[in-house]
Amino acid sequence: MRKFIIVGLTLMLAAAGWRFAPAQPPSGVAQQQDPPCAYVLLPYRNANTTCIELVYDDVPPDRAVPELGALAIAPDGTLYVLNVAHGEVWSMRDTDGDRFMEPAERVTGGLRLPTGAAYYDGALYVVDLDGIARVDDLDGDATVTRLVDGWAIDTGLWTGGIGVGPDERLYVSTGAPCGACADVAEGRGALISYALDGSDRRVEATGLRAPADFAWNPATGDLWILDQSRAVIAGESARPPDELNRFEAGADYGYPFCYGGQQIDPVLAPPSGIDCSQTDGPADLFPYQSSPSGAAFYTGAAFPGWQGDLLVAFNGSWNLPEPAGYAVVALAFADGLPRGTFDYLAPASDDPDTFSLTQTSLMGRGFYPFHPVDVAVDGQGWIYVSVQEGRIYRIRPRVVVR
């Protein structure tokens, strides 16, 4: 049925005198012509300017465990994908030069619910519930070396992202041992760094509840960390916002007693001697239960309007009658700092005031009920979004010529 709808819509547009043409490269930039858009109906977006394509689509009937997770792109354009459910690393490549990737191939397995991946100097670094692994020989036999082992994170919130910083140290984020509890073990709810061989462990920052992905701003070198606040249970009136935190060495971002805007958590009032006003407050806030999970600074030329902005995947709410999140946005940055506003990459339209994000989700025009997980940008500025139920979308420019 979807195929007939797509074909019908294409014919209607053609009859009206519209044709779709690839976006033109920036002046002075040599670039081969973009292929025609492989049109998909959902999620909604501004079809005049944006092409969204499915490059992977395999949603299993049983979605009890998230299928897909983090993305990482190598300089040669290879897209690495974590299959969380199976504990595997996959790769997707364009081997025939048509600028569409071939089917995913398994690189390696044996991981336990991997959540973060980062490509660096020919290797893929992966964080899972047991620790950190490095995958070498990605185009061959894919040897796996355990750099950090024995975390045994069997309770509480999972690990988050992983990345190699400008200081050539390996950074990882870890979730707190529970959604709301006063006892937080050392190294949980934290940002931790290591030497590239897994030695020289340092706890860099604490007070995070569910730190997901993080990204360095290439213009300033600053590190920005996503953090998800807790969901309110029945009878509570608080609606703690999710956070964007700017990394400072030794920072305490407030968990478990304080959340966004240095507010006191009414469920876990701080004991004597803890002052929420003395914790490190967030640099920006996201809507309650939007659940920011994936982050990447946009430096490509394909979408000049988002140059320097932070792309964020909102994983979405889990207990709200009117869903929040379930979107991918570009958080505006200026002079190295967030401006507090963002554009929707998807779902979006050429008339964003027509429907709210919640309405768009409930009408079935967005990602909902599927959950965006991560976002990555390739060398030409095309954007990839993973959806945990088993999809990967590609977002690139399209010009409609009349």
C-alpha positions as CSV (number, residue, x, y, z in Angstrom):
1,M,0.0,0.0,0.0
2,R,2.8,2.4,0.9
3,K,4.4,1.9,-2.5
4,F,1.1,2.9,-4.3
5,I,0.8,6.0,-2.1
6,I,4.4,7.0,-2.9
7,V,4.0,6.4,-6.6
8,G,0.7,8.3,-6.6
9,L,2.1,11.3,-4.8
10,T,5.1,11.4,-7.2
11,L,2.7,11.3,-10.2
12,M,0.6,14.1,-8.8
13,L,3.6,16.3,-8.2
14,A,4.9,15.6,-11.7
15,A,1.5,16.5,-13.2
16,A,1.6,19.8,-11.4
17,G,4.8,20.6,-13.1
18,W,7.2,19.8,-10.2
19,R,10.4,17.8,-10.7
20,F,13.0,16.8,-8.1
21,A,16.6,17.7,-8.6
22,P,19.7,17.1,-6.5
23,A,20.9,19.9,-4.3
24,Q,23.7,21.9,-5.9
25,P,27.1,21.8,-4.2
26,P,28.5,25.0,-2.7
27,S,30.3,27.3,-5.1
28,G,33.8,26.2,-5.7
29,V,33.3,22.7,-4.3
30,A,33.8,19.8,-6.7
31,Q,31.2,17.2,-6.1
32,Q,29.6,14.5,-8.3
33,Q,25.9,14.8,-8.9
34,D,23.7,13.5,-6.2
35,P,21.5,10.5,-7.0
36,P,17.8,10.8,-7.2
37,C,16.0,10.6,-3.8
38,A,14.8,7.2,-2.8
39,Y,11.5,8.6,-1.5
40,V,10.0,7.5,1.8
41,L,6.7,8.8,3.1
42,L,7.6,9.1,6.8
43,P,8.7,10.9,8.8
44,Y,7.3,14.1,7.5
45,R,9.8,16.8,6.5
46,N,10.1,19.8,4.2
47,A,10.1,17.9,0.9
48,N,11.1,21.1,-1.0
49,T,14.5,21.0,0.6
50,T,15.1,17.7,2.4
51,C,15.4,14.1,1.2
52,I,15.0,11.4,3.8
53,E,15.8,7.8,2.7
54,L,15.8,4.4,4.4
55,V,19.2,2.8,4.0
56,Y,18.4,0.0,6.4
57,D,14.9,-1.4,7.4
58,D,14.5,-4.6,9.3
59,V,12.2,-4.2,12.3
60,P,11.8,-7.6,14.0
61,P,8.4,-8.6,15.5
62,D,9.9,-8.9,19.0
63,R,11.2,-5.5,20.0
64,A,11.9,-6.3,23.7
65,V,15.6,-5.4,23.4
66,P,16.7,-2.4,21.3
67,E,17.9,-3.7,18.0
68,L,20.2,-0.9,16.7
69,G,22.2,1.6,18.6
70,A,25.2,4.0,18.0
71,L,26.6,5.0,14.6
72,A,30.2,5.8,13.7
73,I,31.5,6.9,10.3
74,A,35.0,6.3,9.1
75,P,36.8,8.8,6.8
76,D,36.3,6.5,3.8
77,G,32.5,6.8,4.4
78,T,32.0,3.4,5.9
79,L,29.1,3.5,8.4
80,Y,29.5,1.3,11.5
81,V,26.4,0.3,13.4
82,L,25.9,-1.4,16.7
83,N,23.4,-4.2,16.9
84,V,22.6,-4.0,20.6
85,A,20.3,-7.0,20.8
86,H,22.9,-9.4,19.2
87,G,26.0,-7.7,20.6
88,E,27.5,-7.2,17.2
89,V,29.2,-4.5,15.1
90,W,28.0,-4.1,11.5
91,S,29.3,-2.1,8.6
92,M,27.6,-0.6,5.6
93,R,29.6,0.6,2.5
94,D,29.0,1.9,-1.0
95,T,31.1,-0.5,-3.0
96,D,29.7,0.2,-6.5
97,G,29.9,4.0,-6.4
98,D,26.2,4.7,-6.8
99,R,26.3,6.6,-3.5
100,F,23.8,4.1,-1.9
101,M,25.1,1.7,0.7
102,E,25.1,-2.1,0.2
103,P,23.4,-4.4,2.7
104,A,24.8,-4.4,6.2
105,E,27.6,-6.9,6.9
106,R,28.6,-8.3,10.3
107,V,32.0,-7.2,11.4
108,T,32.2,-8.9,14.8
109,G,30.2,-10.0,17.8
110,G,30.6,-11.2,21.4
111,L,29.7,-7.8,23.0
112,R,27.1,-7.4,25.8
113,L,24.5,-4.8,24.9
114,P,26.9,-2.3,23.3
115,T,25.8,1.3,23.5
116,G,28.5,3.6,22.2
117,A,31.0,3.5,19.2
118,A,33.7,5.8,18.0
119,Y,36.1,5.4,15.0
120,Y,39.6,6.6,15.6
121,D,42.9,6.0,13.8
122,G,41.8,2.8,11.9
123,A,40.0,1.2,14.9
124,L,36.5,1.2,16.3
125,Y,36.2,1.7,20.1
126,V,33.0,0.2,21.6
127,V,31.6,0.5,25.1
128,D,29.2,-2.1,26.5
129,L,28.0,-3.3,29.9
130,D,31.2,-5.2,30.5
131,G,33.7,-2.4,29.6
132,I,35.5,-1.1,26.6
133,A,36.7,-3.0,23.5
134,R,38.8,-2.0,20.5
135,V,38.0,-3.6,17.1
136,D,41.0,-3.7,14.7
137,D,41.3,-5.0,11.1
138,L,37.8,-3.8,10.4
139,D,38.0,-4.9,6.7
140,G,39.5,-8.3,7.5
141,D,39.1,-10.7,10.4
142,A,38.2,-8.0,12.9
143,T,40.2,-8.7,16.0
144,V,38.7,-7.6,19.3
145,T,40.8,-6.5,22.3
146,R,39.3,-5.8,25.7
147,L,40.8,-2.6,27.0
148,V,38.7,-2.3,30.1
149,D,36.9,-5.3,31.6
150,G,34.8,-6.2,34.6
151,W,32.4,-3.3,34.9
152,A,29.5,-5.8,35.3
153,I,26.8,-3.1,35.0
154,D,23.9,-5.4,35.6
155,T,21.6,-3.0,37.5
156,G,20.6,0.6,37.0
157,L,21.1,2.6,33.9
158,W,23.3,1.5,31.0
159,T,26.5,3.0,29.7
160,G,26.3,5.8,27.2
161,G,28.7,7.2,24.6
162,I,32.3,6.8,23.9
163,G,34.8,9.1,22.0
164,V,38.4,10.1,21.7
165,G,39.0,13.6,22.8
166,P,41.4,16.3,21.4
167,D,43.8,15.2,24.2
168,E,43.8,11.7,22.6
169,R,42.2,10.1,25.7
170,L,39.3,7.8,25.5
171,Y,36.1,9.1,27.2
172,V,33.0,7.1,28.2
173,S,29.8,8.0,30.1
174,T,28.2,5.7,32.6
175,G,24.6,5.6,33.9
176,A,23.7,5.9,37.6
177,P,22.9,2.7,39.5
178,C,19.2,3.5,39.7
179,G,16.7,6.0,38.5
180,A,16.4,7.9,41.8
181,C,18.5,6.8,44.7
182,A,20.9,8.5,47.2
183,D,23.6,5.9,47.0
184,V,25.7,6.4,43.9
185,A,28.8,4.2,43.6
186,E,32.1,5.7,42.4
187,G,32.3,5.7,38.6
188,R,28.5,5.5,38.1
189,G,26.6,8.5,36.7
190,A,29.9,9.9,35.6
191,L,32.3,10.8,32.7
192,I,35.4,8.7,32.8
193,S,38.6,8.9,30.7
194,Y,41.4,6.4,29.9
195,A,44.6,6.3,28.0
196,L,44.0,4.7,24.6
197,D,45.2,1.4,25.9
198,G,42.7,1.4,28.7
199,S,45.1,2.4,31.4
200,D,45.2,5.5,33.6
201,R,41.5,5.7,34.6
202,R,40.3,9.1,35.7
203,V,36.8,10.1,36.8
204,E,36.4,13.5,35.0
205,A,32.9,14.6,36.1
206,T,30.1,13.3,38.3
207,G,26.4,14.1,39.0
208,L,25.0,12.7,35.8
209,R,21.9,10.4,35.8
210,A,21.7,8.8,32.4
211,P,24.5,10.5,30.3
212,A,24.0,9.3,26.8
213,D,26.1,10.6,23.9
214,F,28.5,13.5,23.9
215,A,30.4,15.5,21.3
216,W,33.3,17.9,21.1
217,N,32.6,21.2,19.3
218,P,35.3,21.3,16.6
219,A,35.3,25.1,16.7
220,T,36.1,25.5,20.4
221,G,37.2,22.0,21.6
222,D,34.6,22.1,24.3
223,L,32.9,18.8,25.2
224,W,29.1,18.8,25.5
225,I,27.2,15.9,27.3
226,L,23.6,14.9,27.0
227,D,21.9,13.8,30.2
228,Q,18.4,12.3,30.7
229,S,16.5,13.2,33.9
230,R,14.2,10.8,35.6
231,A,10.6,10.2,34.6
232,V,8.0,11.2,37.1
233,I,5.8,8.4,38.6
234,A,2.1,8.7,39.5
235,G,1.4,11.3,42.2
236,E,4.5,13.5,41.5
237,S,4.1,17.0,40.2
238,A,7.8,17.6,39.2
239,R,8.7,17.4,35.5
240,P,12.5,17.5,35.5
241,P,13.9,18.6,32.1
242,D,16.6,16.8,30.3
243,E,20.0,18.5,30.1
244,L,22.9,19.6,27.9
245,N,26.0,20.0,30.0
246,R,29.2,21.7,29.2
247,F,32.2,19.6,30.5
248,E,34.4,21.1,33.1
249,A,37.1,19.0,34.8
250,G,35.8,17.9,38.2
251,A,32.3,19.1,37.6
252,D,29.3,17.8,39.7
253,Y,26.1,18.1,37.7
254,G,23.8,17.5,40.6
255,Y,22.5,14.0,40.5
256,P,20.9,12.5,42.6
257,F,19.7,15.4,44.6
258,C,19.5,18.2,42.0
259,Y,18.4,18.5,38.4
260,G,18.0,21.0,35.5
261,G,18.4,24.6,36.6
262,Q,19.9,23.4,39.9
263,Q,16.5,22.6,41.3
264,I,16.1,20.3,44.4
265,D,14.6,16.9,43.5
266,P,11.5,16.7,45.8
267,V,11.8,12.9,45.9
268,L,15.4,13.0,47.1
269,A,15.8,16.2,49.1
270,P,19.5,16.8,49.6
271,P,20.9,16.0,53.1
272,S,22.6,18.7,55.2
273,G,25.7,20.1,53.5
274,I,24.6,19.6,49.9
275,D,23.6,22.9,48.2
276,C,22.1,22.5,44.7
277,S,23.1,26.1,43.9
278,Q,26.7,25.0,44.2
279,T,26.4,22.2,41.6
280,D,27.3,22.8,38.0
281,G,24.0,23.8,36.3
282,P,23.2,22.8,32.7
283,A,24.1,25.0,29.7
284,D,20.7,24.2,28.1
285,L,17.5,22.3,28.8
286,F,15.5,19.9,26.7
287,P,11.7,19.2,27.2
288,Y,10.7,16.7,29.9
289,Q,11.2,13.1,28.7
290,S,12.5,14.1,25.3
291,S,15.3,11.8,26.2
292,P,18.3,13.1,24.2
293,S,20.4,10.1,23.2
294,G,22.6,10.9,20.2
295,A,24.7,13.9,19.4
296,A,27.0,15.2,16.7
297,F,28.2,18.7,15.7
298,Y,27.3,19.5,12.1
299,T,30.3,20.7,10.1
300,G,29.2,19.6,6.6
301,A,28.4,21.8,3.6
302,A,25.2,20.1,2.6
303,F,23.0,22.1,5.0
304,P,24.7,25.5,5.5
305,G,21.9,26.7,7.9
306,W,23.0,24.1,10.5
307,Q,26.7,24.7,10.2
308,G,28.2,24.6,13.7
309,D,24.9,23.4,15.4
310,L,24.6,20.4,17.5
311,L,22.4,17.6,16.0
312,V,20.5,15.7,18.7
313,A,18.4,12.6,18.5
314,F,15.5,12.6,20.9
315,N,14.7,9.0,21.9
316,G,11.3,9.9,23.2
317,S,9.1,9.5,26.3
318,W,8.1,6.2,27.9
319,N,5.1,7.0,30.2
320,L,3.4,10.1,28.9
321,P,-0.1,9.9,27.4
322,E,1.0,12.6,24.9
323,P,4.4,11.6,23.6
324,A,7.4,13.9,23.8
325,G,10.6,13.6,21.9
326,Y,10.7,11.1,19.0
327,A,12.6,13.6,16.8
328,V,16.0,14.8,15.4
329,V,16.8,18.4,15.9
330,A,19.6,20.9,15.2
331,L,20.4,22.9,18.4
332,A,21.6,26.4,17.4
333,F,25.1,27.3,18.6
334,A,26.7,30.8,18.3
335,D,30.0,31.9,19.7
336,G,30.6,28.4,21.0
337,L,27.4,28.3,23.2
338,P,23.9,27.0,22.7
339,R,21.3,29.7,21.9
340,G,18.4,27.8,23.4
341,T,16.5,27.2,20.1
342,F,16.5,24.3,17.7
343,D,15.2,23.4,14.2
344,Y,13.5,20.1,13.6
345,L,15.2,17.9,11.0
346,A,12.5,15.2,11.3
347,P,9.6,15.2,11.7
348,A,9.3,18.6,10.1
349,S,7.4,20.4,7.3
350,D,7.5,23.7,5.4
351,D,4.8,25.0,7.8
352,P,6.0,24.0,11.3
353,D,3.2,26.0,13.0
354,T,0.5,23.8,11.6
355,F,0.9,20.9,14.1
356,S,2.9,20.5,17.3
357,L,5.4,17.7,17.6
358,T,3.0,15.8,19.9
359,Q,0.2,16.1,17.3
360,T,2.6,15.1,14.5
361,S,3.5,12.0,16.5
362,L,0.0,11.0,17.4
363,M,-1.1,11.4,13.7
364,G,1.6,8.9,12.7
365,R,3.6,11.5,10.7
366,G,6.9,11.2,12.6
367,F,9.2,8.5,14.1
368,Y,6.7,7.6,16.9
369,P,6.3,4.9,18.2
370,F,9.8,4.1,17.0
371,H,12.8,5.6,18.9
372,P,15.7,7.5,17.3
373,V,18.9,6.6,19.0
374,D,21.9,8.2,17.3
375,V,22.9,10.7,14.7
376,A,26.1,10.9,12.6
377,V,27.4,13.0,9.8
378,D,29.5,11.8,6.8
379,G,32.2,13.8,5.0
380,Q,29.9,15.5,2.6
381,G,27.4,16.6,5.2
382,W,24.8,13.9,4.8
383,I,23.1,12.9,8.1
384,Y,22.4,9.4,9.3
385,V,19.9,8.5,12.1
386,S,19.5,5.1,13.7
387,V,16.2,4.0,15.1
388,Q,16.4,1.4,17.8
389,E,13.7,-0.9,16.5
390,G,15.7,-1.6,13.3
391,R,16.0,1.3,10.9
392,I,18.6,3.7,9.6
393,Y,17.6,6.9,7.8
394,R,19.7,9.2,5.6
395,I,18.9,12.9,5.5
396,R,20.4,15.0,2.6
397,P,19.4,18.1,0.6
398,R,17.0,18.1,-2.2
399,V,16.0,21.0,-4.5
400,V,12.5,21.1,-6.0
401,V,12.6,22.9,-9.4
402,R,9.4,24.2,-11.0
